[in-house]
Structure formats: C-alpha cells, structure tokens
Amino acid sequence: MSLYGIMRTSTSGMSAQASRLATVADNIANTNTDGYKRASSEFSSLLIESSGRNSEYTSGSVLISNRRAISEQGNLLNTSSSTDLAVKGSGFFVVAGAADTHYLTRAGSFIKNENGELVNAGGFKLLGYKIASGQPTIAVNGFTDLVPVKIGELALIARASTTGEFTANVPSNSTIIAPASLPSANSATSQFDGKSSIVTYDNLGNQVLVDMYFSKTANNTWEVAAFSKADASSTGFPYSSGPLTTATLNFDPANGGLTGASSGSLSISIPNGQTITLDLSRMSQLATSYAVTAVSVDGNPPSGVESFEITKDGMLMATFGNGTKQPVFRIPLATVTSPDQMSSISGNIFSVSKGSGDIRIGIAETSNFGSILSGTLEQSNVDLATELTTMIDSQRGYSANSKVFQTGSELMDVLINLKR
C-alpha cells in the first residue's frame, strides 16, 4: 500500500467528516428557524482499480454528497397571528424576492410591511391571486397573474346590495282593494294590507330605504310594490316617482304557500346601485295578521377591515367593521416532482433545479396539495438529539482518520531516515 495513498485517503476522510460536522452545525444553529429543512451528508466510496490479482492494494477515498430533507414535515405550532401560515402536507408557498424572482418556501411567519404586503422573516413577499370577480385563472406551470398579497390597501370598502330574502305572512281574510287604490297607482288614496321597509346599499355604500307594500287584488292574489323611501311625501303617498318594481303573488288556498306559477322573487333596481334579487319564495297567506318572519339583504356601507381570515384552501377573507366578509386573495401552493433535490438559498427558500423537476401550481386541498393552516407555523424538522449523536460520531471519525494520517506521516519519516 502506498504511503502517499494512506495520507491521501485519510485526508479525504477528514474532509468528509468536517463537511458532515458543518451540516450538523447548520442544523443546530437553525433548530428554532421556522420552516427550516435539515441538511445531512451521505458517503459513498471511491475505489481505484488494482492492475492485477496479486498486485498491491491501492486505497481510494470517500465521496460526500449533501442533501436536505425538504419534503419532511416539521412539527406544527399554534400562534396568535392569523397571518402565520403553515402547510400541512405537500406544497410550498410562492414568494418573491427584491428582484421579483420567484421562489418556494415553507417559512410562513408573514407580517405586514410598510407597503401593506405580507413578508416572512427572510423578507420575501407572499404571492397570491387577486380576486376581482369570481375565481382566478391559474396557470399550473407558471407564475402568471401572481402578485404580492396586500392587506394594507383594504382600509375602506363599500359593497352594493345584490341579493336578499324577505319572508312574511299576508292575511287571507283581507278585503280586496280596487285597482285605482292599489299602491302601484301611487295616489293619495292608495291602500295596502301590509308595509315593511328594508335597508339596502347603493354603489357608494349609502343606505337606501325601500318601502314594500302588499295589497290583496283578488282571492289568493296579491300585489307587491316597492318604492324608494326618499321619494315619499310627508304622508307616504303619493311618492314623487312611481314604484321601483311590482310583482304578483299567487297563493295556493290548500296550504297558503305560493303556487308554482307565482313570482318567487322580486327584482328591485336601487337608485345609483345594483338590481337586488329579493327571494320571496317562502311567503305565506294564512288567517292571521301581517307579520314579517325573516329578512336579510347583503351589501355594506363604507367600512374598515378589522381582521383577516385565511381558510384551509387558501382563501384570504377580509372581515369588515359591520361583520361582513369578502374574499380578496387566493393563496396557491406549488410543488415539484422531487422536492428534496431543489436548490437551497439563503433566507430559507428554495428554487427549482434540473433534478427537482418542473414546478406545478394549484389550490390547497385539491389534487396532491396539502392544507394551509392559519395561526400556525411549521417548525424546523431538526431533531437535536440526532444532531448531537451525529456530531459525536463525526468527531470520532475525524479523529480516527487523523490517526491514520499521523501514522502514515510517521512511516514516511522512517522511510526518509532509511536513506540517511
């Protein structure tokens, strides 16, 4: 065996153990880093072929390859911040750096920066799809339409009314009102059997009161007329303008419910607003007084955002001061074929590599993507006891290789002294 080979091989062993110790040091230093994925060193032998069966053995060396357990789930820790996010299962958050370069990460300790954008501890911006109308179109193999998730720009939002429900009972024993005296005629002598006012909102968030009148026009037949309260006179009728809408309700005398031919909804065009579709399908005609049993209308006045909620499928909901909720962003997840072969970059982020495969983007809780947990952080997947054991093992391996090198060096000295 060559003395030079002894020292070369032992040097290779010391270098490998030193690299292994470096991964241990990195892991221990990042034990408390959210979303950190532990590094490890794997050894493989490098042999030099002998020239013959009985020839002298020629030592080789050891090769080392460093890996990261990126696909290994860390423990989940509950927090008090709704913008602390964790992925349970497969998938990564898509983030952007200063140069708008896209990366993947599991570090979800997001907070609002001076621009109202959500950034994690590494300073990388969380990306999502802005919801303007309906669900966003997702390019599964690219980052098209992804923008920084901004929650600072949602300080004041008004929403016009578009849908609602109104349920009431009209008295079956009411007398029939002549056409000239119906509310739809808008005369000073207009008569009605029931009246209710409902609050709606226009495009600017102004309250618009709508007066609804119910009048019996024939047996089991009723008229419903809606007016803008702003047009009413001091005594109600006549209004300065005609009804916003009218409809006919036909009731079944057998059960008091609406017949199939009856209008089950009322479309009301709100001044400077939208058209509300008011559901009347649960109206009844029974032998009792007029009574409203249920009423609800969507929309809200200008209101500030009080809190945010992020659902398991990545929908970011803003809760306004009046209690209404509105979806504003959709946070996607991304994955690759071989996550453990992605390239690790400073800031606890990853980029795709040739070995990892192409990126795929989708919605949480669909296909093979995991769930997004709000108020939760994924801890480092480092096991401190394992790292300390690895450190001791590497230390012994380094010492043993150094002994081999020292022995080879001493033998080399003996050989040199022989010539002297």
C-alpha positions in Angstrom: 0.0 0.0 0.0 1.4 3.4 -1.0 2.2 5.7 1.9 1.0 8.6 -0.2 -2.2 6.7 -0.7 -2.6 6.4 3.1 -2.3 10.1 3.6 -4.5 10.9 0.6 -7.3 8.6 1.8 -7.2 9.8 5.4 -7.2 13.4 4.2 -10.3 12.6 2.2 -11.9 11.0 5.3 -11.1 14.1 7.4 -12.6 16.4 4.8 -15.7 14.3 4.6 -16.2 14.3 8.4 -15.6 18.0 8.5 -18.3 18.6 5.9 -20.6 16.4 7.9 -19.9 18.4 11.0 -20.7 21.6 9.0 -24.2 20.3 8.3 -24.6 19.4 12.0 -23.5 23.0 12.9 -26.0 24.4 10.4 -28.8 22.2 11.7 -28.2 23.1 15.4 -28.0 26.8 14.6 -31.4 26.6 12.8 -33.2 24.5 15.3 -35.6 27.3 16.0 -35.9 28.6 12.4 -39.5 28.2 11.2 -39.7 26.1 8.0 -36.0 25.1 8.1 -35.2 21.8 6.5 -32.3 19.8 8.0 -29.2 19.1 6.0 -27.4 15.8 6.0 -24.3 14.2 4.5 -24.2 10.9 2.7 -21.0 9.0 2.0 -20.0 6.8 -0.9 -16.7 5.0 -1.7 -14.3 5.9 -4.5 -12.1 2.9 -5.4 -9.0 2.7 -7.6 -8.9 -0.5 -9.6 -5.8 -2.7 -9.0 -3.9 -3.8 -12.0 -3.7 -7.4 -11.1 -4.9 -10.1 -8.8 -1.9 -10.2 -6.6 -0.9 -6.6 -7.0 -0.6 -4.1 -4.1 -3.8 -2.7 -2.8 -4.4 0.9 -3.8 -6.5 2.9 -1.5 -9.1 5.3 -2.9 -11.1 7.9 -0.9 -14.6 8.8 0.2 -17.1 10.9 -1.7 -19.7 13.0 0.1 -23.0 14.4 -1.1 -25.0 16.9 0.9 -28.8 16.6 1.0 -31.8 18.4 2.6 -34.9 16.8 3.9 -37.1 19.3 2.2 -40.1 17.0 1.8 -40.1 16.0 5.5 -42.9 17.7 7.5 -41.9 19.7 10.6 -43.9 19.9 13.8 -46.8 22.4 13.7 -47.0 25.1 16.4 -50.1 27.2 17.0 -49.7 31.0 17.2 -51.9 34.0 17.9 -51.4 35.7 14.5 -53.8 34.9 11.6 -51.0 35.7 9.1 -48.7 33.0 10.4 -49.2 30.2 7.9 -48.1 26.6 7.6 -48.6 23.9 5.0 -49.9 20.6 6.3 -48.9 18.0 3.7 -47.4 18.6 0.3 -46.8 22.1 -1.2 -44.9 25.3 -0.8 -45.8 29.0 -0.6 -44.7 31.0 -3.6 -42.7 34.1 -2.7 -40.8 36.8 -4.5 -37.5 38.5 -3.7 -36.3 42.0 -4.2 -35.9 41.5 -8.0 -39.3 39.8 -8.2 -37.7 36.4 -8.7 -40.0 33.6 -7.7 -39.0 31.1 -5.0 -40.7 28.4 -2.9 -40.7 28.2 0.9 -42.3 26.6 3.9 -41.4 29.6 6.2 -44.8 31.1 6.8 -44.2 33.7 9.5 -45.7 36.5 7.5 -46.3 40.1 8.7 -47.4 43.3 7.0 -44.6 45.6 5.8 -44.7 49.3 5.1 -46.4 48.8 1.8 -49.1 46.6 3.3 -47.6 43.4 1.8 -47.2 40.1 3.6 -43.5 39.3 4.0 -41.8 36.5 6.0 -38.7 36.6 8.3 -36.4 36.4 5.3 -38.1 39.5 3.7 -39.7 37.5 0.9 -43.2 38.6 -0.3 -46.1 36.1 -0.2 -47.7 35.8 -3.7 -51.3 35.2 -4.5 -54.1 35.8 -7.0 -56.2 38.9 -6.5 -59.9 38.3 -6.6 -61.6 41.0 -8.6 -64.6 39.0 -9.9 -65.0 35.2 -9.5 -62.3 32.7 -9.2 -58.8 33.4 -10.7 -57.4 31.6 -13.6 -54.4 29.6 -12.5 -51.5 28.7 -14.9 -50.4 25.3 -13.4 -46.9 25.6 -14.9 -46.1 29.2 -14.4 -46.4 32.3 -12.2 -48.8 34.3 -14.4 -51.1 36.8 -12.6 -49.4 36.1 -9.2 -49.0 39.4 -7.3 -47.9 40.3 -3.7 -50.6 39.7 -1.2 -51.5 43.2 0.0 -53.8 43.7 3.0 -52.9 47.4 3.7 -54.9 48.7 0.7 -58.2 47.3 2.0 -58.8 50.1 4.5 -62.2 51.1 3.3 -64.6 49.2 1.0 -68.4 49.6 0.3 -70.4 46.9 -1.3 -73.7 47.4 -3.1 -76.7 45.2 -2.3 -77.4 42.5 -4.9 -79.3 39.7 -3.2 -81.7 39.3 -0.3 -84.6 37.4 1.2 -87.9 38.6 2.5 -90.5 36.3 4.2 -93.8 37.4 5.6 -97.4 36.3 6.1 -100.2 38.2 4.4 -103.7 37.9 6.0 -106.0 35.6 4.0 -109.1 37.4 5.3 -108.2 40.8 4.0 -110.6 42.6 1.7 -109.9 43.1 -2.0 -108.6 46.5 -2.9 -109.7 48.2 -6.1 -107.1 48.8 -8.8 -107.3 52.6 -8.5 -106.5 52.4 -4.8 -103.5 50.0 -5.1 -100.1 51.3 -4.1 -98.9 50.8 -7.7 -101.4 53.6 -8.7 -99.4 55.9 -6.5 -102.3 58.0 -5.4 -103.1 59.8 -2.2 -105.9 57.3 -1.6 -103.6 54.2 -2.0 -104.5 51.3 0.3 -102.5 48.3 1.5 -102.6 45.4 3.9 -99.0 45.3 4.9 -96.0 47.5 4.7 -92.3 46.9 5.5 -89.1 49.0 4.9 -85.8 47.3 4.2 -82.3 48.7 4.2 -80.2 48.4 1.1 -76.9 49.9 -0.1 -76.0 51.7 -3.3 -72.7 51.7 -5.2 -71.1 54.2 -2.8 -72.4 52.5 0.4 -75.2 54.9 1.1 -78.2 53.5 2.8 -81.3 53.3 0.5 -84.6 52.5 2.3 -87.1 50.6 0.2 -90.8 50.6 1.2 -92.6 47.4 0.3 -96.4 47.4 0.1 -98.6 44.2 0.0 -102.2 44.6 -1.2 -104.9 42.0 -2.0 -106.2 42.3 -5.6 -108.3 39.1 -5.8 -108.9 35.9 -3.9 -105.4 34.3 -3.3 -103.8 37.0 -5.4 -101.6 39.9 -4.1 -99.7 42.7 -5.4 -96.3 43.7 -4.0 -94.9 47.2 -4.9 -91.6 48.6 -3.9 -90.8 52.4 -3.7 -87.8 54.4 -2.7 -88.3 55.9 0.7 -86.6 59.1 -0.4 -89.4 59.7 -2.9 -92.2 59.5 -0.2 -94.3 62.5 0.7 -94.9 63.6 4.3 -97.9 61.2 4.5 -96.3 58.5 2.3 -98.4 58.5 -0.8 -98.1 59.8 -3.4 -94.4 59.3 -4.0 -92.6 61.7 -6.2 -91.9 58.9 -8.7 -93.6 55.6 -9.4 -92.7 52.2 -7.9 -89.3 50.7 -8.4 -91.0 47.5 -9.3 -94.2 45.5 -8.9 -95.0 41.8 -8.9 -98.0 39.5 -8.5 -98.1 36.8 -5.8 -100.5 33.8 -6.3 -101.2 31.6 -3.2 -102.5 28.1 -3.1 -105.7 28.0 -1.0 -104.9 24.5 0.1 -101.8 25.3 2.0 -101.3 29.0 1.9 -98.0 28.8 0.1 -97.0 30.3 -3.3 -98.2 28.5 -6.4 -95.7 27.3 -9.0 -96.9 30.0 -11.4 -96.3 32.8 -8.9 -93.4 35.1 -8.9 -90.9 33.7 -6.3 -88.6 36.7 -6.4 -88.7 40.4 -6.8 -86.0 42.4 -8.8 -85.6 45.9 -7.4 -83.3 48.5 -9.2 -81.8 50.5 -6.4 -81.1 54.2 -7.3 -77.4 54.6 -8.0 -77.0 51.0 -7.1 -77.4 47.5 -8.4 -80.5 45.3 -9.0 -81.4 43.3 -6.0 -82.9 39.9 -6.4 -85.2 39.5 -3.4 -86.2 36.0 -2.6 -90.0 35.8 -1.8 -90.4 32.0 -2.2 -91.3 31.4 1.5 -94.2 34.0 1.6 -97.4 32.7 3.0 -101.2 33.6 3.1 -102.7 32.4 6.4 -105.7 33.5 8.5 -103.6 35.8 10.8 -102.2 39.3 10.7 -99.4 40.6 8.5 -96.1 39.6 10.0 -92.5 39.6 8.8 -90.7 36.4 9.8 -87.3 36.8 8.0 -85.4 39.5 6.2 -81.8 39.7 5.0 -80.0 41.9 2.4 -76.4 41.8 1.5 -74.1 44.8 1.0 -72.4 47.1 3.4 -71.6 50.8 4.0 -68.0 52.1 3.8 -66.3 50.1 6.5 -62.7 49.4 7.6 -61.2 46.0 7.7 -61.0 44.7 11.3 -59.4 41.3 10.7 -58.4 38.7 8.2 -59.1 35.0 7.9 -57.3 32.5 5.7 -59.1 29.3 5.0 -57.6 25.9 4.6 -57.9 26.1 0.8 -56.0 29.4 0.7 -58.9 32.0 0.5 -58.0 35.2 2.3 -61.2 36.7 3.7 -61.4 40.3 5.0 -63.8 40.9 7.9 -65.2 44.5 7.9 -66.4 46.5 10.9 -70.1 45.6 10.2 -69.3 41.9 10.3 -69.5 41.2 6.6 -66.7 39.1 5.0 -65.3 39.5 1.5 -62.7 37.3 -0.3 -59.8 39.4 -1.5 -56.9 37.0 -2.4 -56.4 33.3 -3.2 -53.1 31.9 -1.9 -51.9 29.0 -4.1 -49.4 26.2 -3.3 -46.6 25.0 -5.5 -44.7 21.7 -5.7 -42.2 19.8 -7.8 -41.6 16.1 -8.6 -38.6 15.8 -6.3 -38.6 18.4 -3.6 -35.5 17.1 -1.9 -33.5 18.0 -5.0 -34.4 21.6 -5.0 -31.6 24.2 -4.5 -31.5 25.8 -1.1 -30.9 29.6 -0.9 -30.3 31.9 2.0 -33.5 33.1 3.6 -35.0 29.6 4.0 -36.2 29.5 0.4 -35.8 27.0 -2.5 -35.5 27.2 -6.2 -36.2 24.5 -8.8 -33.2 22.6 -10.3 -32.7 20.2 -13.0 -33.1 17.3 -10.6 -36.2 18.6 -8.9 -38.4 18.7 -12.0 -40.7 21.4 -13.2 -42.9 23.5 -10.9 -46.7 22.8 -10.6 -49.1 25.4 -9.0 -52.6 24.6 -7.7 -55.1 25.2 -5.0 -54.7 23.9 -1.4 -56.7 20.8 -0.6 -57.1 19.8 -4.2 -55.2 17.1 -6.1 -52.0 16.3 -4.1 -51.7 19.6 -2.4 -51.9 19.9 1.4 -53.9 22.3 3.6 -53.0 25.9 4.6 -53.3 26.4 8.3 -53.7 30.0 9.6 -52.4 30.9 13.0 -49.8 28.0 12.7 -46.1 27.8 12.0 -44.1 24.8 10.7 -41.1 24.4 13.0 -37.7 23.2 11.9 -37.6 19.4 11.2 -34.2 19.2 13.0 -34.0 16.6 15.9 -31.5 18.0 18.3 -30.7 14.6 19.9 -29.9 13.1 16.5 -27.7 16.0 15.6 -25.7 15.7 18.8 -25.2 11.9 18.1 -24.1 12.7 14.6 -21.6 15.3 15.9 -20.0 12.8 18.3 -19.9 10.2 15.5 -18.2 12.6 13.1 -15.8 13.7 15.8 -14.6 10.2 16.3 -14.4 9.5 12.6 -12.3 12.7 12.1 -10.0 11.6 15.0 -9.6 8.1 13.5 -8.7 9.5 10.1 -6.3 11.9 11.6 -4.6 9.0 13.4 -4.2 7.2 10.1 -2.7 10.3 8.6 -0.4 10.7 11.6 0.7 7.0 11.2 1.3 7.4 7.5 3.4 10.5 8.2 5.5 8.7 10.8 6.1 5.8 8.4 7.1 8.4 5.7 9.7 9.8 8.2 11.0 6.3 8.8 11.4 5.7 5.1 13.2 9.1 4.6 15.5 8.3 7.5 16.5 5.0 6.0 18.1 6.8 3.1 20.0 9.0 5.5 
